[in-house]
Structure formats: C-alpha cells, structure tokens
Amino acid sequence: MALTLGQYLGSIRLDRKMSLRQVEEATNKEVSNAYISQLENGRITTPSPNVLHTLAEAYGVDYITLMQLAGYLPAASERPDQARHGRAATFAEHNLSKDEEVELLDYLQFLRTKKRT
C-alpha cells in the first residue's frame, strides 16, 4: 500500500527527529504547526504547491515527490520511462535514514578523495 502525503510527511518529520513547532520554525512560520498536524492526520490532503515547496525545502526532500503524493503530478509508476528501478531505488532519498544518508555522503567523499591520489 502506498503512503499518503500525510503519512509520508509524518515519517520524514519523525525521521528527522523534528517536532511540529520545529518544522514551523524551519518554514519561517510560513506553514503553521497546526496545519502540518492536519496534513499528517489526513484532514488536509491537497495543500497548495507553495506549501509543498516550503515543506520540501524544510525537510530537504524532493518537491516533485510531494507534488505526486498530493495528486498534482502523475506518480512515477504511471510514467514508466522515468520510474526508478534497481540500485537507484535503493539509494533514493526517501529510503534512507538521516544517518544512512550521512554515512553514504562520507563514503562518497572518501572515494572521490581516493581517486585524486
């Protein structure tokens, strides 16, 4: 079963260990903590693209993914030419915890330095 927009936003927020108020602050109070709560609980299912863009920046996630989950754009599975598969899906941002992302970036930096020598 696919995640709803609210479930996705909630999982990202919890993964980032952020409170609703911290997200509100991260959006420069453009999105209130009450609004975020309503999004996560499914009371609001189609926020404006501006709100989605603000949340994408605050969470450091892909804006297109949020637009797809909100129903503004077709899902990647509906566009087979652009769908991720194999290794790309494994390393997609939403499949990694923050710690895993940091470790991967550190390892990538190590590999790049190693190639220079």
Stockholm file with secondary structure:
# STOCKHOLM 1.0

chainA/1-117         MALTLGQYLGSIRLDRKMSLRQVEEATNKEVSNAYISQLENGRITTPSPNVLHTLAEAYGVDYITLMQLAGYLPAASERPDQARHGRAATFAEHNLSKDEEVELLDYLQFLRTKKRT
#=GR chainA/1-117 SS CCCCHHHHHHHHHHHTTCCHHHHHHHTTTSSCHHHHHHHHTTSCCCCCHHHHHHHHHHHTCCHHHHHHHTTSSCCGGGCTTTCCCHHHHHTCGGGSCHHHHHHHHHHHHHHHHHHHC
#=GC SS_cons         CCCCHHHHHHHHHHHTTCCHHHHHHHTTTSSCHHHHHHHHTTSCCCCCHHHHHHHHHHHTCCHHHHHHHTTSSCCGGGCTTTCCCHHHHHTCGGGSCHHHHHHHHHHHHHHHHHHHC
//
